[in-house]
Amino acid sequence: MLDYFELVAIKEQAGKLVFHLDERNNIPQDFPKGDYESKGFTQGKNILDFPLRGKGVILYVRLRKWLNKQTGEVLTSSWDLNTKGTKYTNEFGAFFKELLR
């Protein structure tokens, strides 16, 4: 995850650790060819992850917005960060799924 996101802050809120992650300034390879410029971030998204030392963990993730200078279109990455229908990371969701079997 840290290959694609930069850890910008860690805060404690209501007994939980909140890790603030911003997408790195690297143009995604799956974007159409073009000249892109970073134009800030999307609104953050909370994703629940494995507890750490008995505290709940929330990943607050912001995706970068990219402006295609030729078309004027603004694009964002399409990361699959959480298990469908939940607010859990894929790994945490798989853990729960296995636990309930």
N, C-alpha and C positions, 0 to 999 in steps of 0.2 A: 504494500500500500504506500509505503514511503518513497517508492520509486516514482509515483505519480502525484503524490500529495506532500505538501510541506507542513510540518507541525509548527503553527504560529503562536499557540498559547495552550496552557493547561490551567484550568480553573476548577475550584471546588464549589459546587452549588448543591445545597440541600443534601449534603452527605454523599454526593456523587462526584466523580471526576469527569470533567468535560474536556475532551481533547479537540481543539480547534484546528481543522485541516483545510488548507487551500490548495486547489489544483495547481500544479507547477506550470510555469510559463513555457510549455512545450506544445506546439501545435499538434493535435492528434493526427496520427497517420491515416485514419479512416476518413478524414475530411476530403472533399473534392479539391483538386488542384486549384491554387489561387494564392493571392497575397493577403495574409491575415494579420490583424492587429488585435492585441488583447484589449478588451474594453470593460474591465472590472469583473465582478463575480455575480452569480445568481444568489438568490436568498438561500441561506444555509438550510441544511436538512439534518435532523437528529436521527442517529442510528444507534441502537443499543448493541453493546458488545459484551464479551466475557467480563465478569467482575474482576477487579484487581485489588488484592489484599483486603477482601471483604467489602469493598465499596463498588457500587454500581458504576459502570463506564458508559459514557455517551460520546459518540464521535459526531462532532458538529462539522459537516462537510460542505464546502462551497466550491461549486464548479466555475471554471473560468468561462467568460463570454468572449467569443471571437467574432470580429467584424471582417467579412470578406470585402476588401477594398474595391474590387471590381463590381460586385453585384449589390453591395450595401446590405446583404443578408447577415444576420447575427446568428451564430451557431454555438451550441454547447456540446460537450462530450456526452456520450450516453453510457455512463458507467452503471453496471449492474452491482450495486453495493449492498443491497439488502435482499433478503428472501422475500419472494413475491407474497403480497398480502400481509407483510409484517413490517416492523421497524427494527428487525434484528439483522446483523451482518450475516452474510451467507454462511460463514463458519459457525456462528452461534446458532443460527436456525437449524443447520445440519446436526449440531450437537443435541438440540432439543428433540428433533425428529427421531434420532437414534435412541435417545433416552426414553421416549414414550413407546418404543416398540417392545 
